[in-house]
Amino acid sequence: MDTSNYDLVIVDEDIVLSTILTNRGKISIKALKKLKRELKAMNLPASDPLADKVMKLIEHLKGDTQESSYFTMPEVKYNRKAYAGIKMAVNIPALCAATHFCTLNAADEDNEVEKGSVVFQIPVKFAENTKYIMLSATANKTICEHVFGTDNVTFRECDLAELKGTCYQDCSRSMSRGNIANDSSIYDEVMKTTDATDIISFKKFLEKGWYSGELTFSNCVGVDTLCGEDINVVGTPHQTDWIYKLFAFAHGFYVDFDMKLKHHTLVVHNGFRFRFTTYDDALLRIIQFYIIESDLEQAVGRARLLRKKCKVYLFSNFPLRQAQVKGLDYDDVVTS
């Protein structure tokens, strides 16, 4: 939406989570080579900036032996007249606009990225002279200041509202994708344990038929069909390492891109002390926790506990602020 004609825009949503973070593109080396041939067949001048950008992306993929690496390239002006004839399932305007890239030499099935691909953050532009007020339970001060600039952000945190409903959380298992993949009976166990009939969990396990439901992590924002219902939320929605790092890279977080996730790390968050698979780098941990917590809060929020006297049963080893947590041995718990 073009907001340049407005002085003030009020957004009842976390636009970093829903608009900026998820605004990514991808292109495989096979598609890049095809695009190179198409551009050549169009008889564009040798100095064409998009053709040059494609060539350099191919060179990065061919020369990179690391599992992932991060680099920048200048923005290219999208030539609508010249590039309109490109017939590929590639977002050409986004590729032109992108400046921050990551090469992946391993497939990422969860995000449908082929081995030997380039992924990139697509810039989201906001009207410079428009003030935005963002209202969201998942907004994070550090994230907002990096994305929009410290001098451009005034952050006000409201007191937690008393819930009419209750979120009961079991932290006894990690409930990561890998943890659930090793035990498909988890969903049957959950259904036997609770009196809820709906499950929100990972899309890949819904597609496998391991549970039945309509909503999954990352695609339930704003959905109101479960308002007032008792629901189960099953899973800790970890993202692939490159998603955290590409977001950090594109928005000025100075982090150690070689740092690996570390199992069984003792952390303090939301008033809880627990062990979790995370980074030693403080900023990478903030990004990781922000994304995981936001996905969980959005899933739990489908029941509308603030206004409805219902129950959400959350199975995840990432404790939420207003959950009644059980099954968590703070110092001895071993999770993955």
C-alpha positions as a printed Julia matrix, in Angstrom:
336×3 Matrix{Float64}:
   0.0     0.0     0.0
   1.31    3.46   -0.92
   1.21    5.44    2.35
   3.12    8.5     1.12
  -0.03   10.65    1.19
  -0.57   10.02    4.91
   1.09   11.7     7.88
   0.32    8.82   10.23
  -0.39    5.13    9.69
  -1.51    2.86   12.56
  -0.7    -0.82   11.99
  -2.3    -3.42   14.26
   0.37   -5.99   13.5
   4.11   -6.63   13.82
   5.19   -5.49   10.36
   8.79   -6.61   10.97
   7.63  -10.19   11.46
   4.92  -10.3     8.8
   6.33   -8.0     6.1
  10.07   -7.44    6.43
  11.5   -10.67    7.84
   9.56  -12.95    5.51
  10.17  -10.86    2.4
  12.82  -13.09    0.85
  13.62  -14.3    -2.64
  15.52  -17.33   -3.93
  17.02  -18.5    -7.18
  18.97  -21.66   -7.96
  22.14  -21.77  -10.03
  20.16  -23.66  -12.69
  17.64  -20.79  -12.87
  20.44  -18.22  -12.88
  22.07  -19.9   -15.88
  18.73  -19.98  -17.68
  18.19  -16.3   -16.89
  21.67  -15.56  -18.21
  20.76  -17.24  -21.54
  17.46  -15.34  -21.75
  19.18  -12.01  -21.17
  21.78  -12.85  -23.81
  19.05  -13.78  -26.34
  17.39  -10.39  -25.77
  20.44   -8.67  -27.31
  20.85   -6.32  -24.36
  23.99   -4.16  -24.3
  27.1    -5.75  -22.81
  26.93   -3.27  -19.95
  23.41   -4.3   -18.92
  23.43   -4.15  -15.08
  21.07   -7.1   -14.53
  23.1    -9.37  -16.81
  26.23   -8.34  -14.91
  24.52   -9.04  -11.58
  23.42  -12.5   -12.73
  26.96  -13.32  -13.9
  28.42  -12.32  -10.53
  25.82  -14.37   -8.64
  26.75  -17.43  -10.7
  30.42  -16.8    -9.95
  29.65  -16.59   -6.22
  27.83  -19.93   -6.29
  30.53  -21.66   -8.34
  33.39  -20.37   -6.22
  31.83  -20.82   -2.79
  32.68  -24.04   -0.96
  31.18  -23.04    2.39
  27.76  -24.26    3.46
  26.59  -20.64    3.47
  28.19  -17.24    2.93
  26.97  -13.66    2.91
  27.77  -10.84    0.5
  26.38   -7.6    -0.9
  25.78   -6.39   -4.44
  24.51   -3.0    -5.65
  20.86   -2.43   -6.43
  20.02   -2.5   -10.16
  17.39   -0.23  -11.62
  14.53   -2.33  -12.96
  14.18   -1.6   -16.67
  10.51   -2.39  -17.21
  10.71   -2.04  -20.99
  13.82   -4.17  -21.39
  13.05   -6.89  -18.85
   9.29   -7.29  -19.37
   9.85  -10.16  -21.82
  11.7   -12.4   -19.35
   9.64  -15.58  -19.01
  10.77  -17.19  -15.79
   9.29  -17.93  -12.39
  11.7   -15.46  -10.84
  10.84  -12.15   -9.19
  13.02   -9.98  -11.46
  12.17   -6.6    -9.81
  13.05   -8.1    -6.41
  16.32   -9.52   -7.75
  17.19   -6.08   -9.12
  16.38   -4.36   -5.82
  18.15   -6.86   -3.55
  21.5    -5.9    -2.04
  22.08   -8.58    0.63
  22.58  -12.19   -0.45
  23.44  -15.61    0.93
  24.66  -18.64   -0.99
  23.44  -22.06    0.15
  25.36  -25.18   -0.77
  22.97  -27.45    1.1
  19.28  -27.98    0.43
  16.74  -26.53    2.87
  13.58  -28.6     2.49
  11.64  -26.71    5.16
  12.0   -23.47    3.17
  11.88  -25.13   -0.26
  15.38  -24.02   -1.25
  17.46  -26.2    -3.57
  21.09  -27.05   -3.02
  23.22  -24.5    -4.84
  20.93  -21.48   -4.54
  21.13  -17.8    -3.73
  18.64  -16.4    -1.23
  18.19  -12.69   -0.66
  16.33  -10.21    1.47
  13.9    -8.13   -0.6
  13.97   -4.51    0.61
  10.72   -3.1     2.01
  10.5     0.67    1.58
   8.47    2.9     3.89
   7.4     6.47    3.12
  10.07    8.74    4.62
   7.74   11.46    5.87
   5.09    9.17    7.33
   4.95    8.21   11.0
   4.0     4.6    11.74
   2.5     3.39   15.01
   2.87   -0.38   15.33
   0.69   -2.21   17.88
   1.8    -5.76   18.56
   2.41   -8.25   21.36
   5.45   -9.57   19.48
   7.28   -6.29   18.76
  10.89   -6.24   20.01
  12.78   -3.04   20.85
  16.23   -4.2    19.69
  14.84   -5.59   16.43
  12.86   -2.41   15.67
  15.84   -0.16   16.37
  18.07   -2.1    13.98
  15.47   -2.28   11.23
  14.26    1.33   11.37
  17.23    3.08   13.05
  17.58    3.86   16.76
  16.82    7.57   16.28
  13.61    6.75   14.4
  12.06    4.51   17.05
  10.16    5.35   20.22
   9.3     2.11   21.99
   6.62    1.94   24.67
   5.93   -1.36   26.41
   2.48   -1.81   27.92
   1.76   -3.83   31.05
   0.69   -7.4    30.44
  -3.1    -7.67   30.34
  -4.78  -10.26   32.52
  -5.95  -13.19   30.43
  -9.45  -14.61   30.7
  -8.24  -17.9    29.3
  -5.22  -20.0    30.31
  -2.15  -21.26   28.48
  -0.79  -24.48   29.98
   2.72  -25.27   28.78
   4.63  -28.55   28.88
   8.38  -28.02   28.4
   9.47  -31.62   28.95
  10.4   -32.19   25.3
  12.05  -29.88   22.79
   9.33  -30.4    20.17
  11.65  -29.22   17.39
  11.0   -30.56   13.88
  13.76  -33.12   14.38
  12.4   -34.21   17.74
   8.89  -34.74   16.34
  10.2   -36.41   13.16
  11.69  -39.17   15.32
   8.34  -39.88   16.98
   5.2   -39.5    14.89
   3.09  -40.71   17.82
   3.53  -37.36   19.59
   0.33  -35.97   18.1
  -1.72  -38.97   19.23
  -0.25  -38.61   22.72
  -1.19  -34.93   22.78
  -4.76  -35.64   21.74
  -5.07  -38.22   24.53
  -3.59  -35.82   27.09
  -5.8   -32.76   26.46
  -9.48  -32.07   25.85
  -8.74  -29.9    22.8
  -9.5   -31.1    19.28
  -7.56  -28.61   17.12
  -3.79  -28.67   16.63
  -1.49  -25.95   15.31
   1.93  -27.34   14.41
   4.4   -27.71   11.53
   3.17  -27.72    7.95
   5.37  -30.68    6.91
   3.74  -32.98    9.47
   0.25  -31.82    8.54
   1.02  -32.69    4.9
   2.24  -36.12    6.03
  -1.11  -36.69    7.71
   0.37  -37.01   11.21
  -2.28  -34.67   12.6
  -5.38  -32.88   11.34
  -5.91  -29.15   11.44
  -6.27  -26.02    9.35
  -3.5   -23.78   10.69
   0.27  -24.12   10.9
   3.12  -22.06   12.28
   3.78  -18.89   10.24
   0.45  -18.95    8.41
  -1.98  -18.34   11.25
  -1.47  -14.6    11.85
  -4.79  -12.8    12.21
  -6.93  -15.91   11.71
  -9.98  -15.87   14.0
 -11.61  -19.23   13.26
 -10.42  -20.75   16.57
 -11.55  -17.82   18.73
 -12.78  -19.15   22.09
 -11.82  -22.76   21.28
  -9.55  -25.03   23.32
  -6.51  -25.75   21.12
  -3.18  -27.59   21.15
  -0.02  -25.89   19.91
   2.71  -28.45   19.29
   6.26  -27.51   18.36
   9.18  -25.14   18.84
   9.41  -23.34   15.47
  13.17  -23.08   15.02
  14.27  -21.55   11.73
  17.23  -22.58    9.6
  20.5   -20.93   10.6
  20.74  -18.84    7.39
  17.37  -17.15    8.03
  18.6   -15.67   11.31
  21.91  -14.61    9.79
  20.53  -13.18    6.54
  18.08  -11.04    8.52
  20.96   -9.88   10.74
  23.15   -9.18    7.71
  20.5    -7.17    5.88
  19.63   -4.97    8.86
  22.96   -3.96   10.33
  23.37   -6.46   13.16
  27.1    -6.99   13.66
  27.23  -10.71   14.4
  29.6   -13.64   13.99
  28.37  -15.33   10.81
  30.58  -18.36   11.47
  28.94  -19.04   14.83
  27.09  -22.34   15.16
  24.02  -23.16   17.19
  25.01  -24.66   20.52
  22.96  -27.37   22.23
  21.99  -27.36   25.93
  22.89  -23.69   26.48
  21.65  -22.31   29.81
  19.69  -19.1    29.16
  17.4   -16.7    31.01
  14.34  -15.35   29.2
  10.78  -14.33   30.13
  11.64  -14.85   33.79
  12.6   -18.49   33.23
  16.01  -20.16   33.37
  16.22  -23.1    30.97
  18.44  -24.95   28.5
  18.01  -24.32   24.8
  19.72  -24.74   21.42
  20.93  -21.22   20.67
  23.91  -18.96   19.91
  26.56  -17.5    22.2
  26.33  -14.3    20.1
  23.86  -12.05   21.98
  22.36  -10.39   18.88
  21.86  -13.65   17.01
  20.14  -15.0    20.11
  17.84  -11.96   20.23
  16.85  -12.54   16.58
  16.33  -16.26   17.14
  14.25  -15.8    20.3
  12.22  -13.01   18.67
  11.23  -15.21   15.72
  10.49  -18.34   17.78
   8.57  -16.43   20.46
   6.58  -14.49   17.86
   5.55  -17.68   16.03
   4.48  -19.28   19.31
   2.59  -16.2    20.53
   0.76  -15.95   17.21
  -0.25  -19.61   17.36
  -1.41  -19.4    21.0
  -3.19  -16.15   20.19
  -5.61  -17.85   17.78
  -7.73  -18.9    20.78
  -7.97  -15.24   21.91
  -7.15  -15.95   25.57
  -7.3   -12.24   26.33
 -11.06  -12.11   25.81
 -12.22  -15.74   25.9
 -12.29  -18.19   28.8
 -10.7   -21.1    26.95
  -7.52  -23.16   27.17
  -4.4   -23.51   25.04
  -2.1   -26.48   25.63
   1.39  -25.55   24.45
   4.02  -28.27   23.96
   7.39  -26.55   23.5
  10.6   -26.08   25.49
  10.53  -22.31   24.86
   8.51  -20.87   27.81
   6.11  -18.0    27.11
   5.62  -15.16   29.58
   2.02  -15.8    30.58
   2.02  -19.57   30.38
   1.57  -21.86   33.35
   4.69  -23.96   32.84
   5.18  -27.53   34.0
   7.63  -30.31   33.22
  10.69  -28.05   33.24
  13.67  -28.96   35.42
  15.62  -25.7    35.13
  19.14  -27.02   35.66
  19.02  -30.68   34.65
  16.77  -30.6    31.58
  18.44  -31.84   28.4
  16.85  -30.59   25.16
  17.79  -30.43   21.51
